[in-house]
């Protein structure tokens, strides 16, 4: 593994919004925040355009960008709303325990509750157990670009949208992550004292370690990963695809390097051919 050097660059404060929420913000994504309830905001002035009053007391939520569906957990209930001009309640289900982590998996919802992971069928409300989550750390559910899910803590397993285990391989973090974001082809985990980057392909090797103290948040942006500390914010930008190909080749991850070659712009055909030839030579 390697430790990344951090560049400190000045950022200019553009706007301060006083009284944005009555209580501390627990979670926030673009246009969507969870504080006392769930609210939707309009950029750039952060004007509040909708508030889900039923979400008062919610502790976790997931937003389906493609379908415009919001699901959130509140005490021992899971509620589903659909955006169709306004927000309309679609479903309300009871669950056996408080939800710690929640994520859409197709039209169903994966829930991490106190002792297990379950799949909630949104058509009829039935629950299917995936596997026990253990008691050491809160359960963690991460959606993958393929529509599959990564479940677990220090050892992550992959399941399909019905909760079926997909493969025998496991992704083994050095410690139990507090959060995981996916930035293809990498899985990036927030650990107690560092950020760990692993290749999202078996055997899931460690690619990079970024050492930071007092990390509170890990959020995926369009082309970067935002790391929130107590009194500062860092942005982790990926190096160029060409540099990633060189690094993967140097560490013996030849198939992954070849896969990244396909991400290079078509107009760089000569560069693609040269890199593929170099990889095959070392392969």
ABEGO torsion letter per residue (X at the ends): XBBBBBBBBBBBBABBBBGABABBBABBBBGBBBBABBBBBBOAAGBBABBBAAABGBABBBBBAAAGBBBBBBEABBBBBBBBGBBBBABBBBBABBBABBBBBEABBBBBBAABBBBBBAAAGBBBBABBAEAABBBBBBBBAAGBBBBEBABBBBBBAAGBBABABBBBBABBBABBBBBOABBBBBBAABBBBBBBBOAGBBABBBBBBGBABBBBBAABBBBBBAABBBBBBBBBAAAAAAAAAAAGBAAAAAAAAAABBAAAAAAAAAAAAAAAAAX
